[in-house]
């Protein structure tokens, strides 16, 4: 959560201008920041990460510190629980491996 007492608030437009450009050299669009606030992005660990922001009247603000936390959380690779396999083939293999482990343990 943004601490408005100690963090520097910047408008989303200014924040977008100050982020590093995309691979194609274009700057990040302000709509991307709104999307990161409302929907978030999926981190490498599989969890959803949202950009912290505050709203004052009709204007939304974030902070450089919030952007740093957002980027850091997106880059985290540690996973508490193993992510669910994402394709049907991976799920079939995971189920088959679990069945073999249960058979081997004499549970099933």
N, C-alpha and C positions, 0 to 999 in steps of 0.2 A: 504494500500500500504506500502511496506517495505521502510523504510527510511534508505538508505545505509550509511548515515552519522552517525546515532546514534544507529542502531541495529547491533547486531553481526551476520554476515553471516556464515552459516554452509552449507556444501554440503548436498544434500539429503541423501546420504549414511550415513553420520554422524548423521543427524537428525533422520533417521530411527533407528539407533543403540541406540540413547538416549531416544526414546519413551518407555513408559511402554509396557511390553510384552502383547500379547493377553491372553485370558483366558486359552489357551492350553500351555502357557509358551513360545511360539515362539515369536521372535521379529517381529516388523512390517517390511514387505518387502519394498524395495525401490520403487517397482512398485506401491505400494499403494499410496505413496506420489506423484508420477507422475500422478496417476489417480485423486487424490484429487486436484491437480493443474489444470488439464485439464477439468475434468468432474465435480469435486466437490462431495459433499455428501448432501443428503437431511436432513435438520435439523428437530427437533421435530415440529417446527412451520410449516413445509411443504416447506419452501423456500430452494433454492439451495445455498450452501456455498462452496466457493473455497479457497484452501490454497494459500496464497500469496507467490510469488517466483519471483526471478530475474534471468536472464540468462546472464552469462558473457562468451562469446565465446561458447564453447560446453558444459559448465557446468552450471547446475541449482543450485541455492542456495535459502534457506529460512532462517528464523531466529527463535530462541526460542520464541521471542515475537510474530511472525506471527503464530507459532504453538499454542501459548496460545490464541490468538484471534480466530483462527480457531476452537479450542476445545470449547471456550466460546460461539461462535455463534452456534455451533452444539447443545449445551446444552440449548439454549434459548427456553423457552416455550411460551412466549407471542406471540400472533397472532393478527395482525391488522384486517385482514379479516378472517372470518371463513373458514377453509379448506373445499374443496369440498369432499363430502363423497366418500370413495374410492371403495366401492363395489356396485354392482347393487342393492342389497337389501337395503343398506343404502340410495342410491339415490332415490329409490322408496318411502321409508319412508319419506325422506326429502321433496320430491315433494308432497306427500299426506298431510304432515303437513302444507306446504305452501298453498296448495289448501284450507284446512280447515280454515286457518287463513284469507285468502282472502274472503272466503264465509262468515265467521263470521263478517268481516268488511264490507261486502256488496259491495265489489269491483268487484267480478266476478258473 
